[in-house]
Amino acid sequence: REGKTCAFIDAEHALDPIYAKKLGVNIDELLVSQPDTGEQALEICDALARSGAVDVIV
């Protein structure tokens, strides 16, 4: 809504894009990662945070 870049780390592979869209999430602009392990999730989160390329990480 504010034009910020958001990354969603879907560690449980449970993202429901239809429901998210109903909640107001811009699915077309959402960066989604579905890591296979918790370690991968943390590595992705760390890399995104350090890069400064995203405004919000969920």
Secondary structure, 3 states (H helix, E strand, C coil): CCCCCEEEECCCCCCCHHHHHHCCCCCCCCEEECCCCHHHHHHHHHHHHHHCCCCEEC
